[in-house]
Amino acid sequence: MISFRNFALRRGERLLLSQVDLALHAGWRVGVVGRNGTGKSSLFAAIQGQVEADRGDIDVPNRLRIASVAQETPSLPDAAIDFVLGGDETIARVLRAEAEANAREDWEAVAEAHQKLAELNGYDAEARAGRLLHGLGFPAATHRRAVSEFSGGWRVRLNLARALMMPSDLLLLDEPTNHLDLDAVLWLEQWLLKYPGTLLLISHDREFLDGVCTHTLHLNEGRAKLYAGDYTAFERQRAEHLRQQQIAFDKEQAERAHLQKFIDRFKAKASKARQAQSRMKRLAKLAGTEAVRAEREFRIDFPPPAKLPHALLRINDGVCGYGNDVRILSGVGFGLEAGDRIGLLGPNGAGKSTLVKSLVGELALIDGERYAHPDLRIGYFAQHTVESLKEGTSPIDHLRELSPDTATQAFRDFLGKWYFPGDRAFESIDGFSGGERARLALALIAWKQPNVLLLDEPTNHLDLDMREALAEALSDFDGAIVLVSHDRHLIGLVSDSFWRVHDGIVEPFDGDLDEYAAWLRSRPSGEQARAPAMPKAEATPVAAPKPERPRINPHKLGKAEQTVAELERQLVEVEMRLADPAVFAGDGSQGAELGRQQTQLRAQLEIAEEALLALYDAAS
């Protein structure tokens, strides 16, 4: 168990956290959430002993084995699989001793190494390392490549695999999905569900948090509050908590006004002095409930395209790649019309970015035809877009480069809508966070009023609030969208259809993200990163005309809505009680009973929501 007692933490002059009192129990999988700058990564550093508390204590058991992902990977000559295997230092040391003993033909030392490997269950260590590499998207042919041969993003994956290889009681993961494709994210989610230790996870991917976490730790305005349940349960509980807080505040303010009115009227009258004094004491004892401070809701938008032709962009029988020697995709037939919203699926290296670059025209086709409407205007966000912003310049400088003749006030008005108000529009981007730079890059795209958005991993630097704002803005966009993202919440909300890129081809995927995840899980474990083509769906016979839908009884619909609302209310109550550590005191029976109630209510709510959805569908 890790416990915090009156814990406070500073970064320079800024107080990040204060008055933190909570306990994290063994086996919990805790999602650590909060806006950028609230102290999530600093909290991890404190747990690892890298920074000291400004006040109070943090108790971490002495023998607790902690694993975390290194921030950098040196350019090593070691094979990738050996680097990952090195995460288990004990087994790696014995394997090195065995290799050295074999080299000098010291058979007694070889036998001793074999005995140690048997004791450590180390004979399958290399196979475990290989499975980690495979799950994170490394084909078998790359397992023996030197670490130095991999690019930065793939080295981040190597660091993650090495951390997962470490024997640990506590696993700290800070944005582990940022450099992963959707396939690898889905694999990591399943791996973490089987992890036997305690997990602390910082992530801005709400679907990932929902899939993994048993608890949520929310950092906000210098405080840390623990909630039972995943991210969706946290949102529900927090909304209810804020509602109750506002009710209590309003009630207290009304009582204050009533008491003060009596005091002001009668404090000078001798006959009422005693009553006035009594009310003054009551007024002084009121709790001082804080008003709910509304958090700023991010809202962004992409202006309507100046022109929106129907047929915007198409590749016919295209061959995409980097010259005849590096052909990535062949036979590409892919078109975009106004209103299309297409999500691209497939592992990294399969050619998703190559397809997007070919659509943009940044990469010339090796063969085939690219047709673009004369009024086509593309907004392109690439994985390197944030890094390509010019150091030493301001947001206004970037806009002025795009539109030299536009008035400065028009730039300021536009940037204010993208949360660069006032003087922020003139500040150098050198001091901007990754999230602010990503927001600026998206703003520059929006300024051009595109009618096609080609977005390749636009969320890597964005927090949960900005991701939600981006999803809403893209849903309202009138033009066409092609989206590559590992964020299932974003790609699921935005995309109306999916195409799968694999084995050098691009083809429609007849299904949603849940079906894609199920298909990935169904593949044999030895299957390589580039999976064989999905079996083609059988042709569906033409259906007979459907009879007219019966009208739905409004009373029945209202009753179903009431059932869902009541189950949600009961679930909030149970989850709020579970958030209190006191319910786990003693033999823990109260906590266990509440856990059973939570499970039952969630199952009942799922059934009720499905029934309600069926009624909505029937009524539509």
C-alpha positions in Angstrom: 0.0 0.0 0.0 1.2 3.5 -0.8 -0.1 6.3 1.5 0.0 10.0 1.4 -0.4 12.1 4.6 -0.8 15.8 4.4 1.4 15.6 1.3 2.3 18.7 -0.6 4.5 19.2 -3.6 6.0 22.2 -5.3 7.7 22.9 -8.6 9.8 25.9 -8.2 7.6 28.6 -6.7 4.4 26.9 -7.8 2.4 24.7 -5.4 1.2 21.7 -7.4 -0.4 19.6 -4.7 -1.3 20.2 -1.1 -3.2 18.5 1.7 -3.2 15.1 0.0 -4.4 12.3 2.2 -5.2 9.0 0.5 -4.1 5.4 0.3 -3.5 3.3 -2.9 -4.0 -0.5 -2.2 -2.2 -3.4 -3.8 -3.7 -4.7 -7.0 -5.5 -1.4 -7.9 -5.2 0.0 -11.4 -5.4 3.7 -10.9 -5.8 6.2 -13.7 -4.2 9.5 -12.8 -6.1 12.3 -14.6 -6.1 16.1 -14.6 -5.3 19.0 -16.9 -1.8 19.5 -18.1 0.4 21.1 -15.4 -1.6 19.8 -12.4 1.3 17.6 -11.2 0.7 14.1 -12.6 4.3 13.4 -13.7 5.7 15.2 -10.6 3.6 12.8 -8.4 5.2 9.8 -10.2 8.7 11.4 -9.5 7.8 11.7 -5.8 6.7 8.0 -5.6 10.0 7.0 -7.1 11.9 9.2 -4.7 13.2 11.5 -7.4 11.7 14.6 -5.7 11.0 15.3 -2.1 7.7 16.3 -0.6 7.4 20.0 0.2 5.4 19.0 3.3 3.9 15.8 4.8 4.8 12.2 4.0 4.6 9.6 1.3 5.0 6.0 2.5 6.3 3.6 -0.1 7.2 0.1 1.2 11.0 -0.4 1.1 10.9 -3.7 -0.8 8.4 -2.5 -3.4 9.7 -3.2 -6.9 8.9 -0.2 -9.1 9.0 -0.4 -12.9 8.7 2.7 -15.2 9.4 3.7 -18.7 12.8 5.4 -19.3 12.5 8.8 -21.1 15.4 8.2 -23.4 17.1 5.3 -25.1 20.8 5.5 -25.9 21.9 4.5 -29.4 22.9 0.9 -28.4 24.4 -1.9 -30.6 22.4 -4.4 -28.5 19.7 -6.5 -30.3 16.2 -5.3 -29.6 15.2 -8.5 -27.9 18.3 -8.4 -25.7 17.5 -4.8 -24.7 14.0 -5.8 -23.7 15.2 -8.9 -21.9 17.5 -6.7 -19.9 14.5 -5.3 -18.1 14.6 -8.4 -15.9 18.1 -7.7 -14.6 18.5 -10.9 -12.6 17.7 -13.2 -15.5 19.8 -11.1 -17.9 22.7 -11.3 -15.6 22.5 -15.1 -15.4 22.2 -15.4 -19.2 25.3 -13.3 -19.6 27.1 -15.5 -17.1 26.0 -18.6 -19.0 27.2 -17.2 -22.3 30.6 -16.2 -20.8 31.0 -19.6 -19.2 30.2 -21.3 -22.5 32.8 -19.1 -24.2 35.5 -20.2 -21.8 34.2 -23.8 -21.6 33.7 -23.6 -17.9 31.1 -26.4 -17.7 30.7 -26.1 -14.0 29.8 -22.5 -14.3 27.4 -23.4 -17.1 25.7 -25.9 -14.9 25.4 -23.4 -12.1 23.8 -20.9 -14.5 21.3 -23.4 -15.7 20.3 -24.2 -12.2 19.8 -20.5 -11.4 17.7 -20.1 -14.6 15.5 -23.0 -13.5 15.0 -21.4 -10.1 14.1 -18.1 -11.7 11.8 -19.7 -14.4 14.1 -18.0 -16.8 14.1 -20.5 -19.7 11.1 -18.8 -21.2 12.4 -15.3 -20.7 13.4 -14.7 -24.3 10.0 -16.0 -25.5 8.3 -13.5 -23.1 10.5 -10.7 -24.4 9.5 -11.8 -28.0 5.8 -11.7 -27.1 6.2 -8.2 -25.7 7.9 -7.0 -28.9 5.3 -8.7 -31.1 2.4 -7.2 -29.1 3.9 -3.7 -29.5 4.2 -4.1 -33.2 7.7 -5.4 -33.9 7.7 -8.1 -36.6 9.9 -11.1 -35.8 12.4 -10.1 -38.4 13.3 -7.0 -36.4 13.8 -8.6 -33.0 17.6 -9.0 -33.7 18.1 -5.6 -35.1 20.3 -3.2 -33.1 18.5 -0.7 -31.0 20.4 2.1 -32.8 18.7 1.2 -36.1 15.2 2.1 -34.8 13.7 5.6 -35.0 12.7 7.6 -32.0 9.1 6.4 -31.9 10.1 2.8 -32.1 12.7 3.3 -29.3 9.9 4.6 -27.1 8.2 1.2 -27.7 11.4 -0.6 -26.8 11.5 1.3 -23.5 7.9 0.3 -22.8 8.6 -3.3 -23.6 11.6 -3.3 -21.3 9.5 -1.8 -18.5 6.8 -4.5 -18.9 9.6 -7.1 -18.8 10.7 -5.9 -15.4 9.5 -8.0 -12.4 7.5 -5.4 -10.5 5.0 -4.8 -7.7 4.2 -1.2 -8.9 4.1 -0.2 -12.6 4.2 3.5 -13.4 3.1 4.4 -17.0 3.1 8.0 -18.2 1.2 8.4 -21.5 2.2 4.9 -22.7 -0.1 5.0 -25.8 1.4 8.2 -27.3 3.7 6.4 -29.8 1.5 3.3 -30.3 -0.9 2.5 -33.1 -4.4 1.3 -32.4 -3.5 -2.3 -32.7 -0.7 -2.0 -30.1 -3.0 0.1 -27.8 -5.6 -2.7 -27.8 -2.9 -5.3 -27.1 -1.4 -3.2 -24.2 -4.9 -2.9 -22.7 -5.3 -6.7 -22.5 -1.8 -7.1 -21.1 -2.4 -4.6 -18.3 -5.7 -6.3 -17.4 -3.6 -9.4 -16.5 -0.8 -7.5 -14.7 -0.9 -8.8 -11.0 0.7 -5.7 -9.4 -0.5 -2.2 -8.7 -0.7 0.1 -11.7 -0.6 3.9 -11.8 -1.4 5.2 -15.3 -1.3 8.7 -16.7 -3.3 8.9 -19.9 -5.4 11.3 -22.0 -7.1 8.4 -23.8 -10.5 7.9 -22.1 -11.3 4.6 -23.8 -8.0 3.2 -22.6 -8.7 4.4 -19.1 -12.1 2.9 -19.2 -10.7 -0.4 -20.4 -8.0 -0.7 -17.7 -8.7 1.2 -14.5 -10.4 0.2 -11.3 -9.9 3.6 -9.7 -9.4 7.2 -10.9 -7.2 9.8 -9.1 -8.2 13.3 -10.1 -5.7 16.2 -9.7 -7.4 19.6 -9.8 -6.6 23.0 -8.3 -3.9 21.6 -6.0 -6.0 18.7 -4.6 -6.1 15.0 -5.3 -9.3 13.1 -4.9 -9.7 9.3 -5.4 -12.8 7.8 -7.1 -13.8 4.2 -7.4 -14.3 3.1 -11.0 -13.0 3.9 -14.4 -13.0 7.3 -16.1 -16.6 7.2 -17.1 -17.6 6.4 -13.5 -15.3 9.2 -12.3 -17.1 11.7 -14.6 -20.5 10.6 -13.3 -19.4 10.8 -9.6 -17.7 14.1 -10.0 -20.7 15.7 -11.7 -22.9 14.5 -8.9 -20.4 15.7 -6.3 -20.3 19.2 -7.9 -24.1 19.2 -8.0 -24.4 18.4 -4.3 -21.6 21.0 -3.5 -23.5 23.7 -5.4 -26.8 22.8 -3.6 -25.0 23.0 -0.2 -23.4 26.3 -1.1 -26.7 27.8 -2.3 -28.4 26.6 1.0 -25.7 28.1 3.1 -25.7 31.4 1.3 -29.5 31.7 1.9 -29.0 30.9 5.6 -26.2 33.5 5.8 -28.4 36.2 4.2 -31.3 35.3 6.6 -29.0 35.5 9.7 -27.3 38.7 8.5 -30.7 40.4 7.9 -31.8 39.6 11.4 -28.5 40.8 12.9 -28.6 44.0 11.0 -32.2 44.7 12.0 -32.1 43.9 15.7 -28.5 44.1 16.9 -29.1 47.7 18.2 -32.3 46.7 20.1 -31.8 45.7 23.7 -34.8 43.4 23.7 -33.4 41.4 20.8 -29.7 41.6 21.7 -29.5 38.0 23.0 -31.1 36.6 19.8 -28.8 38.7 17.6 -25.7 37.4 19.5 -27.0 33.9 19.1 -27.3 34.4 15.3 -23.9 36.0 15.1 -22.4 32.9 16.7 -24.3 30.7 14.2 -23.1 32.8 11.3 -19.5 32.4 12.5 -19.9 28.6 12.7 -21.2 28.0 9.2 -18.9 25.7 7.2 -17.9 28.1 4.5 -18.9 25.8 1.6 -17.1 26.8 -1.6 -19.1 27.7 -4.7 -18.5 25.4 -7.6 -16.0 27.1 -9.9 -17.0 26.2 -13.4 -14.0 24.8 -15.2 -13.4 26.4 -18.6 -14.9 24.3 -21.3 -12.7 24.2 -24.4 -14.7 24.8 -27.6 -12.9 25.1 -30.9 -14.3 25.0 -34.5 -13.2 24.7 -38.0 -14.7 27.5 -40.1 -17.0 26.3 -43.0 -15.1 25.7 -46.2 -15.3 28.6 -48.6 -16.2 26.1 -51.4 -17.3 22.5 -51.0 -17.5 20.6 -54.3 -18.9 17.1 -54.1 -16.0 15.0 -55.6 -12.9 16.3 -53.8 -10.0 13.9 -54.2 -9.3 10.5 -55.6 -6.5 8.0 -56.2 -7.1 5.5 -59.0 -5.1 2.3 -59.2 -2.3 4.0 -57.3 1.1 2.7 -56.3 2.3 4.6 -53.2 5.8 4.5 -51.8 9.2 6.1 -52.0 10.4 5.2 -55.5 10.3 1.9 -57.4 12.6 0.3 -54.8 10.3 1.0 -51.9 6.7 0.3 -52.9 4.4 0.4 -49.9 0.9 0.2 -51.3 -0.4 -1.1 -54.7 -3.8 -1.0 -56.5 -5.0 1.8 -54.3 -8.5 3.0 -55.2 -9.6 5.6 -52.6 -11.8 8.6 -53.0 -13.2 11.4 -50.9 -16.5 13.2 -51.3 -18.0 16.0 -49.3 -19.2 14.7 -45.9 -17.0 11.6 -45.9 -15.5 10.7 -42.5 -13.0 7.8 -42.9 -10.9 6.3 -40.1 -7.8 4.4 -41.2 -7.0 1.2 -39.3 -3.8 -1.0 -39.3 -0.5 -1.3 -37.5 2.3 1.2 -37.8 4.5 0.5 -40.8 1.5 -0.8 -42.9 1.3 2.4 -44.9 -1.4 4.6 -43.3 0.9 7.7 -43.3 2.1 6.8 -46.8 -1.5 6.8 -48.0 -2.2 10.2 -46.3 0.9 11.7 -47.8 -0.1 10.5 -51.2 -3.5 12.0 -50.8 -2.0 15.3 -49.8 0.3 15.2 -52.8 3.4 15.4 -50.6 4.4 12.0 -51.9 4.1 11.6 -55.7 2.4 8.4 -56.9 4.8 5.8 -58.4 2.0 4.7 -60.7 -1.7 5.5 -61.1 -3.6 8.7 -61.1 -4.4 11.3 -58.4 -7.4 13.5 -59.2 -8.0 16.7 -57.2 -10.8 19.1 -57.7 -9.7 22.6 -58.7 -11.3 24.0 -55.5 -9.7 21.4 -53.3 -8.2 23.0 -50.1 -6.4 20.5 -47.8 -5.8 20.9 -44.1 -3.0 18.5 -43.2 -1.8 17.5 -39.8 1.2 15.1 -39.9 3.0 13.5 -37.0 5.8 16.0 -37.4 3.6 19.1 -37.7 4.1 20.2 -34.1 7.8 19.9 -34.3 7.9 21.9 -37.6 6.5 25.1 -35.9 9.2 27.8 -36.0 11.1 28.5 -32.8 11.4 32.1 -31.7 8.2 33.2 -33.4 4.7 33.9 -32.0 1.3 32.5 -33.0 0.6 35.8 -34.8 3.9 35.5 -36.8 2.7 32.0 -38.0 -0.6 33.4 -39.2 1.0 36.5 -40.8 3.2 34.1 -42.9 0.0 32.5 -44.2 -1.9 35.8 -44.8 0.5 38.7 -45.0 -2.1 41.3 -45.9 -4.6 40.5 -43.1 -5.1 43.0 -40.2 -3.5 42.1 -36.8 -6.8 42.4 -35.1 -8.3 39.7 -37.2 -5.5 37.4 -36.2 -6.0 38.3 -32.5 -9.8 37.6 -32.7 -9.1 34.2 -34.4 -6.4 33.2 -31.9 -8.6 34.1 -29.0 -11.1 31.5 -30.1 -8.3 28.9 -30.0 -7.4 30.0 -26.4 -4.4 32.3 -27.2 -6.0 35.5 -25.8 -4.4 38.9 -25.4 -0.7 38.9 -25.1 -0.5 35.1 -25.5 -0.9 35.7 -29.3 2.4 37.6 -29.3 4.4 35.3 -27.0 7.2 33.2 -28.4 6.2 29.5 -28.9 9.5 28.5 -27.2 7.8 28.5 -23.9 4.7 26.7 -25.1 3.8 23.2 -23.9 3.3 20.3 -26.3 -0.4 20.7 -26.0 -0.3 24.4 -26.7 1.8 23.8 -29.8 -0.6 21.1 -31.1 -3.5 23.5 -30.5 -1.6 26.2 -32.5 -0.9 23.8 -35.3 -4.6 22.9 -35.5 -5.5 26.6 -35.5 -3.2 27.2 -38.4 -5.0 24.5 -40.3 -8.4 26.0 -39.4 -7.3 29.4 -40.6 -7.0 28.1 -44.2 -10.7 27.1 -44.2 -10.0 23.6 -45.8 -12.6 21.4 -47.3 -10.6 18.2 -46.6 -8.9 17.4 -43.3 -6.2 14.8 -43.4 -5.2 14.2 -39.8 -2.4 11.8 -38.8 -2.3 11.3 -35.0 -3.4 14.8 -34.1 -4.0 14.1 -30.4 -0.5 13.0 -29.1 0.0 16.2 -27.2 -3.6 17.1 -26.3 -5.2 16.5 -22.9 -8.7 15.0 -22.4 -10.5 18.4 -22.6 -8.9 19.4 -25.8 -9.4 15.9 -27.3 -13.1 16.2 -26.5 -13.2 19.7 -28.1 -11.5 18.4 -31.2 -13.9 15.5 -31.5 -16.9 17.9 -31.3 -15.3 20.3 -33.8 -14.6 17.5 -36.3 -18.1 16.1 -35.9 -19.5 19.5 -36.9 -17.1 19.9 -39.9 -18.8 20.0 -43.3 -16.0 18.8 -45.4 -14.3 15.4 -45.8 -12.0 13.8 -43.1 -9.4 11.1 -43.2 -8.2 10.3 -39.7 -5.4 8.2 -38.3 -5.5 8.0 -34.5 -4.9 5.5 -31.7 -7.5 7.4 -29.6 -10.6 5.2 -29.9 -12.9 7.8 -28.5 -11.9 10.3 -31.1 -11.8 8.0 -34.1 -15.1 6.3 -33.0 -16.9 9.6 -32.6 -15.7 11.2 -35.9 -15.6 8.3 -38.3 -18.6 7.0 -40.2 -16.6 4.3 -42.0 -13.3 2.5 -41.7 -10.6 1.4 -44.2 -7.9 -1.1 -43.3 -4.3 -0.7 -44.5 -2.4 -4.0 -44.5 -0.1 -6.2 -46.6 0.4 -3.5 -49.2 -3.3 -2.9 -49.9 -6.1 -0.6 -48.8 -9.6 -2.0 -48.4 -12.9 -1.1 -46.6 -13.4 -2.7 -43.2 -17.0 -3.8 -42.7 -17.4 -3.2 -39.0 -16.8 -0.8 -36.1 -13.9 -0.5 -33.6 -15.3 -3.1 -31.2 -15.4 -5.6 -34.1 -11.9 -4.6 -35.1 -10.7 -5.1 -31.6 -12.4 -8.5 -31.4 -10.8 -9.5 -34.7 -7.4 -8.5 -33.4 -7.8 -10.6 -30.3 -9.0 -13.6 -32.4 -5.7 -13.8 -34.4 -3.3 -16.6 -33.5 -0.6 -15.3 -31.0 2.2 -16.1 -33.4 0.7 -14.0 -36.2 3.0 -11.2 -37.3 2.2 -7.5 -37.2 1.1 -7.4 -40.8 -1.8 -9.7 -40.6 -3.4 -11.4 -43.6 -6.4 -9.8 -45.2 -9.7 -9.9 -43.5 -12.1 -12.5 -45.1 -14.5 -10.8 -47.5 -18.0 -10.6 -46.2 -20.5 -12.7 -48.2 -22.8 -10.7 -50.4 -26.1 -9.9 -48.7 -29.2 -10.8 -50.7 -31.6 -7.9 -51.4 -34.1 -7.7 -48.6 -37.8 -7.5 -49.1 -39.3 -4.1 -48.4 -39.7 -3.6 -44.6 -43.2 -3.1 -43.2 -44.0 0.3 -41.7 -42.6 0.6 -38.2 -45.2 0.5 -35.4 -45.6 3.7 -33.4 -44.0 3.5 -30.0 -46.0 4.1 -26.9 -44.6 7.4 -25.4 -45.4 6.0 -21.9 -43.3 3.0 -22.5 -40.4 5.1 -23.8 -40.7 7.5 -20.8 -40.6 4.5 -18.4 -37.5 3.1 -20.0 -35.8 6.5 -19.6 -36.8 6.6 -16.0 -35.3 3.2 -15.4 -32.0 4.2 -16.9 -31.9 7.4 -14.8 -32.7 5.5 -11.6 -30.0 2.9 -12.2 -27.5 5.7 -12.9 -28.5 7.4 -9.7 -28.1 4.2 -7.7 -24.7 3.5 -9.3 -23.5 7.0 -8.4 -24.4 6.5 -4.8 -22.6 3.1 -4.6 -19.5 4.5 -6.4 -19.4 7.5 -4.1 -19.5 5.2 -1.0 -16.8 3.0 -2.5 -14.6 6.1 -2.9 -14.5 6.4 1.0 -11.5 4.3 2.3 -13.4 3.7 5.5 -15.7 1.1 3.8 -12.6 -1.2 3.4 -11.8 -1.0 7.2 -12.0 -4.1 9.4 -12.7 -7.3 7.5 -13.6 -5.4 4.3 -17.0 -7.0 4.1 -18.8 -3.7 3.6 -16.5 -2.8 0.7 -17.0 -6.3 -0.8 -20.8 -6.0 -0.6 -20.7 -2.5 -2.3 -18.4 -4.0 -5.0 -21.0 -6.7 -5.7 -23.8 -4.0 -5.8 -21.7 -2.0 -8.2 -21.2 -5.0 -10.5 -24.9 -5.8 -10.5 -26.0 -2.2 -11.1 -23.6 -1.9 -14.1 -25.0 -5.1 -15.6 -28.6 -3.9 -15.0 -27.7 -0.4 -16.5 -26.2 -2.0 -19.6 -29.4 -4.0 -20.2 -31.6 -1.0 -19.5 -29.6 1.2 -21.9 -29.8 -1.5 -24.7 -33.6 -1.7 -24.2 -33.9 2.1 -24.3 -31.7 2.3 -27.4 -33.9 -0.3 -29.1 -36.9 1.8 -28.4 -35.2 4.9 -29.8 -34.2 3.0 -33.0 -37.8 1.7 -33.4 -39.2 5.2 -33.0 -36.8 6.7 -35.5 
